[in-house]
């Protein structure tokens, strides 16, 4: 059996049919053999390269990137840097003007330019700032105000659980709200 948590390094899989089709041949890695229960646990993602393992080779703090808005939350917007790798622009880093609601400024599908302000390959987190993208490269330096909402224990959660119960479309998600 392949558990849904062992199907993708970057996506939250809710049902195996999102990734696999009946009868499809796949390469897996044996993760565990449970002889007592006659079960073998397999890993699909383990047979592939983890894109987060090379993230610091591909991206650097201070680098400007362009990407598409993929998700909106009450605390910011997720921007796709490459297939399966998203970074978070905290609400405080969207604009120099105060932003009350993310959806008033950004929409899913918008192309934005941002600057990488934090990379955490262990926690699978990339912090972005649209405001910092407007600063000239020679004047840019990472400061505490750029890291608001990007420290462990604050609103930012790991991407594997950030989208649990997330609403579809252009609706805004709020903590505790499920796809009802």
N, C-alpha and C positions, 0 to 999 in steps of 0.2 A: 504494500500500500504506500502511496505517496500522499502525505498530509499536505493540505493547501498551503501551510506555512513553509513548505519545502519546494514550492513550485516556482517562485520568482524572488530574485534579490531585491527588486525595486517596487513591485506592485503588490497591493493587498488583494489577494485572490479570495473571493467569497464562495465560488463554486468551481470545481475542476473543469467544467465545460468552458470556462473563460480562457483556458490555456490548451486543453487537450480535447481530442475527438476520439470516440470509441474506435478501437482497432488501430489507432495510430501507434507507430513504433517510435520509442524515445530512448535516449541514453540516460541512465540513472547511475547513482552511486548507492551501494548498500550502506545504510546508516546503522542499522541494528538488526540483530537476529534474536527473536524471542522464541526459543524452542518450546518453552512451557505452554505458550498460547498459540504455537505454530504460526507466527507472524514474522514477516520481514518488512522492515521500514526502509523505504527508498527515498532518495533525494534527487529531484530533477535539477534544481538550481545548483546543487553542489557539483554537477557535471559540467557547469558553465562557469566562465570567469565572473567573479563578483566585480561589477563596475566601480564599486566604492573602494576597492583595493588599489585602483590606479587614479583615484580622484585628485590627489595632490600632484600627480604628474600632468594631468589635463588642465587643472585650474589652480590659480594662485590668488591669495588674498590681495585685494587692490585691483584685480583685473576687471575690465569692463566686459559685459556679456550682453547679448540680445537674446530674448526668449519670449515665449508665448505664455500668457496667463492661463493656467489649467484649473485652478480651484480658488474660490474665495471663501474666507472665514471671517469671523468678527474680529480677529487679531491680525489679519494680513492677507496676503495673496501668495499662492505658490506659482512659481515661474519655471517652465521646463527649460533646462539648459541643454539636455540631450535626451534621447529616448530613455525614459524611466528614471531620470535624475532631475529632481525638482529642487529649487531653492526657495526660501521664504523671504518675502519682503514684509517686515513687520509694519503694521499700520502707521507707526511713528516715522517710518522711512519712505513713505510713498510720496509725500509732498512737503514743501516748506510751509504750506498753509495747513491748518488743523484739519484732519480728516475724521469726520464723525463716523461714517460708514464706508467701508471699503468699496461696496458696490456703487457708491455715488461717484467714484473716481476711476475704477477699473472694471472691466468686463472680461468674462472668460473669452479667450481668443485674441485679446489685445496683444500686440507686439510691443514690448517695452525694452528700454536699455537700462541696465542696472550695473552696480559695481559689487563685486564679492567682498564682504566685510568679515566673514568668518567661515572657515571650513572645519568640520569635525567628522573625519572619516569613520571614527569609531561609533559615534552615535547616528551616523548617516544624516548629517545636517549641513546645509549650506545657508548662510545668512546673506541676504542681498539688501542693497539700498538704491532706490531710484534717485533719491536726493543726492547721494554721493557720486552718481554717474555724471552729474553736472559740474563737479569740481575738476579742475585741470589736474592731469596726472601728477605734475610736479608739486602741486599744492595738497594732494590727498595724503592723509594719514588716518589710521584707524584710531578712533577715540571711543570713550565709554558710551557717549550718546548714540553712536552707530550700532552698539550691541544690545540696545534695549530689546527685551523680549527674546533674546537669543541665548540666554544663560540657562543651564540646567535648573530645573525647579520652577521656571517661569512658565508662561503660557505655551511655549513651543514644546511640542511633543515629537517623538520619533515618527517618521513618515509612514512606517508600517501600521501605526494605529491612528494617525491623523485623520484618515478618511473613513474610519468605521462609522457607518450610519450616515454618511454625508449625503445631503440632498443632491439630486441631479438638477441640471439646468443652471440658471443664473441666480438661484436662491442663495441667501447667505446662511451659513451654518453657525450655530451657537453651541457652546459646550453643554452637554447633557441632552441636546436635541437629537432625536433619532429620525430616520427617514420614515415618518408617519404620513 
